[in-house]
Amino acid sequence: MKILVAEDDLMLLKTIELKLKKEGYEVFTTVDGRETKKEILRIRPNMIITDVMMPYASGLEIISMVRQELKWKIPIIILSAMEQEVVVMNAFDLGADDYVTKPFSLNELVIRVKRLLNRPS
């Protein structure tokens, strides 16, 4: 299973990458929205985990690209330090499957990843 993780905090990105690899996933990482859009098309991930606030394109733009342009139904988890209800509602309206507020437990993230990847399509 290929998971694309888009996060501009390099320390957090590496931590998530190592945890998911330890769980047996093939992990690809990006640090900004522009790079994320290119990688989505290149690797065709089974899941995307994306920060909301990133340079060049936000996580909300990533969701929009995957759902509206590509019409893919892959699971998308949003990561954000922003607890504003409007951002959360926006993410879900665009098609996000889950939303995790930073800081978060890596074990909880893994449980959410497994739950989404194992659900029937």
N, C-alpha and C positions, 0 to 999 in steps of 0.2 A: 504494500500500500504506500503510495506516494503522498506525502504531506508537504505543502508549501507553507512556510512560516515567514510572514512579512512583519518585521519589527525593526524600528530604527534605534532602539536601545541595544547596542551590541552585546553587553553583558547578559541581558535577559534573553536575547536571541540565541546566544551560545548555550545558555542553561536549558532552554526549551529544546533546542536541537539535540543536545546530549541525552536528555531524559527520553525524548521520543525515539531516538536511535536505540537506546537501551531497551526500549519496549518492542523493538523489532521493526520499526517503520523506516522507510527510505525518506530522508528529510532533505528538503531543498530550502535555502534561506535567501531572503532579499532584505534590503535595508531602506528601500524607498518605493513609492507607488509606480514610478515609470518602469523600474526593473521588475517589479512584481507582475505588471501587465505582460511584459515580454516572457517571463518565466511561465506564466499560466499557459500561454499558447505553446511554448516549447515543450514543457514536461507533461501537460494535461494531468494535473494532480487529482487524487481521489478526495482530497480535503484541503481547504485553505484555512489557516489561522492568521488573522491580520489585525494589526494595530489600527485604531481609528485615525490618529494623527500621525501622518508620515509626510516627508517631503514629496513634492511633485504630484501625488495623487493620494487621496485619503482612502481609508478602509471602506468608507461608504461608496466611493467611486469604484473600488474593486468589486464590491458586491454587485453594484449596478452593471458593471461590465459582464460579470459571470452570469447574472440572471437575465438581464434584458438583451444584451448583445449576443452572447454565446448561447443563451437558453440552457445552460447546464444546471443540473439539479444536485451537484456535489455539496456536501456539508460545508458550511462556512461558520467559523467561530470568530467573533470579534473580541479583541483585547483592548481595554482602555482604562486609563486612570480617571476618565471623565464619567462621573456618575449622573450626569444630567439626564433626566428622564426623556427629554426631547431627542437626544442623540441615540439613546437606546431604542426608542420608538421608531426613529428614522431607520436604524439598522435592521430592525425586524420588518418594517414596511418594505424595505428594499429586498428582503429575502434572507437575512442572516438566520442561522439555525440556533445559535447560542451566543451569549454575551458574558464575558468574564471581566470583572473589575479588578484592576491592579491595586495593591499587590494580591497575588493569589497563590494557592498551593499547587505545586507541580503535580502532585498526586491527584488532586481534584481535576486539573486540566486533562490528565491522562484518562481518567474515568469518563469525562465528557467526550473526549476523542473516541474512545472505544464504543461508547453508547451510540454516538452518531454514525460511526462507520459500520456498526453491526445492525442498525435498524433496517427493516425492509424498505426497499425503494418505493 
